[in-house]
Amino acid sequence: MKTLPRNTLLEKNTLPERNILPERNTLLEKNTLLERNTLLEVRDLEISFQGIETVTVLSGISFSIKESETLALVGETGCGKSIVAHAIMNLLPPESRVKGNIEFRGKSLSGMNEKEMAKIRGREIAIIFQNPSLALNPVYPIGHQLVEPLYVHQKEKKKTALFRAALALKRMGFVNFSECMNYYPSWCSGGMNQRFLIAASTILNPALLIADEPSKGLDKKCITELEAELKNLKMERKSALLLISHDLGFVQRLADRIAVMYAGEIIELANSSSLFENPLHPYTRGLLNSLPEKGFIPIPGFSPPLNSLPSGCRFHPRCPLREKRCIRVHPEIKETGERAVRCFLYP
């Protein structure tokens, strides 16, 4: 088997790390008196899939992410969190139909063709998929998969690309980074592949990183390591993060703001401390009560299938505070102070 050459330049630390990273405008990042610019804005996003019947899987999704901010999407499995990520990356299947608008740095992603979008993926917006062992290509070594975006997006020479790939692995905590360049995904644990995928996703220093269930399937030790790595990436690279997870403890430690999703729509949006200290929506309260430290009290019933949504408020069949109007009328999401909630309890 042919192996990649050892990168002795990196091992001897003969090159300063700051020289191999793309330059960023840090004026706003350093001036805490200036409000950070909006990086991503999603407005009235509606997505449906066409088949034997048309099923609307997302409706009325609106949120924004500022530079260096972490926004988390939380909710039960099947609520549409991952579909939001795929819509941003323009990776939805052909049978999907998209309404609304997704803007990144003031440019609409919704109207971009595949050639235009390919220039943004990886370079400006990167994604960590749910299952790293499946997201990585099994027939190529890790080093090959790390240097490929450098060749494609930045036309790097081989020597510099290998240096940057090894440095990315070093940042992920690999002591034997030169050896890891020749590993195949099937040789490695889930935690190792997760770090390989983070290295590949961040090697171009994207302005926005989407992490789709990054802690799924990892043990407690790996989750702690992953949490530290995401925090370091945010501090070192100043990247914004869209964190998609059902692990509320993981989210609480990382997120600046949290959007709670239920049955294809956002039902509450607030900063992290406000949401955990004073949840407004009955569904959000139910989620928090299901945490072990709150007694592990599950929400009764099940989320409705997206092809058979109830009338009125989508949560009313499971809500202990429902009124008659909740059964008949679908509530709009309304701002209350610095947060937003979709519930008749807050006019």
PyMOL commands that set and color helices and strands:
alter all, ss='L'
color gray80, all
select helices_A, chain A and resi 8-11+17-20+27-30+81-88+114-120+132-135+142-154+158-171+177-180+185-187+190-202+220-237+248-254+272-277+282-289+292-294+316-318+324-328
alter helices_A, ss='H'
color red, helices_A
select strands_A, chain A and resi 38-50+54-66+70-74+96-104+107-108+125-128+208-212+240-244+257-262+265-271+334-336+339-341
alter strands_A, ss='S'
color yellow, strands_A
deselect
rebuild
show_as cartoon
